[in-house]
Amino acid sequence: MSKKVGYTESGWQRMARLGKPATQRRLVLTADSLVRYEHELTIEGLPAFRQSIGLAST
């Protein structure tokens, strides 16, 4: 996650993790703050992947 794409801090929370104190940093991404980049998306091997996870090819 990154502030570069629009995540903003929404608080901190103290909690136990594996029996030890830890601090959890909360982030939120809203539709208004999302930074969308214009990049062409290419997908290769989708039919083989879908078959490998038990989904019918489209």
C-alpha positions as CSV (number, residue, x, y, z in Angstrom):
1,M,0.0,0.0,0.0
2,S,1.2,3.4,-0.8
3,K,0.3,7.1,-0.4
4,K,1.3,7.3,-4.0
5,V,-2.0,5.7,-5.1
6,G,-4.1,7.6,-2.6
7,Y,-4.0,5.8,0.7
8,T,-4.3,8.1,3.8
9,E,-3.8,7.3,7.4
10,S,-6.9,6.8,9.4
11,G,-5.4,6.1,12.8
12,W,-3.3,3.9,15.0
13,Q,-4.3,1.0,17.3
14,R,-2.4,-0.7,20.1
15,M,-3.0,-4.4,20.1
16,A,-1.4,-7.8,21.0
17,R,0.3,-9.8,18.3
18,L,1.7,-13.2,19.1
19,G,1.4,-12.2,22.8
20,K,3.4,-9.0,22.5
21,P,2.4,-5.4,22.2
22,A,2.2,-4.1,18.7
23,T,1.0,-0.9,16.9
24,Q,-1.3,-1.2,14.0
25,R,-1.3,1.6,11.5
26,R,-4.7,1.9,9.8
27,L,-5.0,3.2,6.2
28,V,-8.0,4.0,4.0
29,L,-8.5,4.3,0.3
30,T,-11.6,6.1,-0.9
31,A,-12.8,6.4,-4.5
32,D,-12.1,10.1,-4.4
33,S,-8.5,9.7,-3.3
34,L,-7.6,6.8,-5.6
35,V,-5.0,7.9,-8.1
36,R,-5.5,6.0,-11.4
37,Y,-2.7,5.8,-13.9
38,E,-3.3,5.3,-17.6
39,H,-1.4,2.1,-18.5
40,E,-2.4,-0.5,-21.0
41,L,-3.2,-3.8,-19.4
42,T,-2.4,-7.1,-21.1
43,I,-3.4,-10.5,-19.8
44,E,-1.8,-13.7,-21.1
45,G,-2.6,-17.2,-20.1
46,L,-6.0,-16.6,-18.6
47,P,-7.7,-19.7,-20.0
48,A,-5.0,-22.0,-18.6
49,F,-5.1,-20.2,-15.2
50,R,-8.9,-20.4,-15.0
51,Q,-8.7,-24.1,-15.8
52,S,-6.0,-24.6,-13.1
53,I,-8.3,-23.1,-10.4
54,G,-11.3,-25.1,-11.5
55,L,-13.1,-22.4,-13.5
56,A,-14.5,-22.9,-17.0
57,S,-12.8,-20.9,-19.7
58,T,-14.7,-18.0,-21.2
